[in-house]
């Protein structure tokens, strides 16, 4: 009914997932398999419609503008942040990138204020060490 095998597989998987979630009602149907086929077809058609809409929008607005060159310093910072422990990294980003206060971070993460402060301190130290290590490798 659809044609593209990978799209069909995705649609069928989605239909079976929905059937599993509703199995309490579906098992009473005379033909639950027909329900799965119908849902798979509708999922595939919906996917097709979304693709058509994306193409239409692309034609209307044209290709995206060229992305600016990435700053090497920003790339080094991102690489160093990946090496910082995740709990510290999250707080560093929330504080220095998003701009949240220590109190706002504590509230958002459900972490005591003192713990946020200590993790920020340890995170800054870990980030500093990673950036220094990167600088030594670049020399």
ZIMO-V502316 format. One record per pair of residues at least 4 apart in sequence whose C-alpha atoms are under 8 Angstrom apart, sorted by sequence separation. I is the first residue (numbers start at 1). J is the second residue. D is the distance in whole Angstrom. If there is no record, write none. Layout:
# ZIMO-V502316
I:J:D  I:J:D
This chain:
# ZIMO-V502316
4:8:6  5:9:6  6:10:6  7:11:6  8:12:6  9:13:6  10:14:6  11:15:6  12:16:6  13:17:6  14:18:6  15:19:6  16:20:6  17:21:6  18:22:6  19:23:6  22:26:6  23:27:6  24:28:8  25:29:7  31:35:7  32:36:6  33:37:6  34:38:6  35:39:6  36:40:6  37:41:6  38:42:6  39:43:6  40:44:6  41:45:6  42:46:6  43:47:6  44:48:6  45:49:6  46:50:6  47:51:6  48:52:6  49:53:6  50:54:6  51:55:6  52:56:6  53:57:6  54:58:6  55:59:6  56:60:6  57:61:6  58:62:5  59:63:8  70:74:7  71:75:6  72:76:6  73:77:6  74:78:6  75:79:6  76:80:6  77:81:6  78:82:6  79:83:7  80:84:7  82:86:8  84:88:7  85:89:6  86:90:6  87:91:7  88:92:6  89:93:6  90:94:6  91:95:6  92:96:6  93:97:5  94:98:5  95:99:5  96:100:7  100:104:6  101:105:6  102:106:6  103:107:6  104:108:6  105:109:6  106:110:6  107:111:7  111:115:6  112:116:6  113:117:6  114:118:6  115:119:6  116:120:6  117:121:6  118:122:6  119:123:6  120:124:6  121:125:6  122:126:6  123:127:6  124:128:6  125:129:6  126:130:6  127:131:6  128:132:6  129:133:6  130:134:6  131:135:6  132:136:6  133:137:6  134:138:6  135:139:6  2:7:8  3:8:7  27:32:7  57:62:8  58:63:6  70:75:7  84:89:6  92:97:8  93:98:6  94:99:6  95:100:5  100:105:6  106:111:5  111:116:7  2:8:7  26:32:6  94:100:6  95:101:6  105:111:8  106:112:6  19:26:7  82:89:8  95:102:7  106:113:5  81:89:6  95:105:7  103:113:6  106:116:6  94:105:7  102:113:7  105:116:7  91:105:7  102:116:7  102:117:7  19:36:7  16:36:6  15:36:6  15:37:8  12:36:8  15:39:5  12:37:8  15:40:5  91:116:7  14:40:7  13:40:8  12:40:5  15:43:8  91:119:7  92:120:6  11:40:5  14:43:8  91:120:6  11:41:7  88:119:5  92:123:7  8:40:8  11:43:6  87:119:8  88:120:6  92:124:8  11:44:5  88:122:7  89:123:7  88:123:5  8:44:7  7:44:7  85:123:8  2:41:8  84:123:7  1:41:7  2:44:7  84:126:6  2:45:8  84:127:6  83:127:8  81:127:6  80:127:6  83:130:7  80:130:5  80:131:6  77:131:7  80:134:8  76:131:7  76:134:7
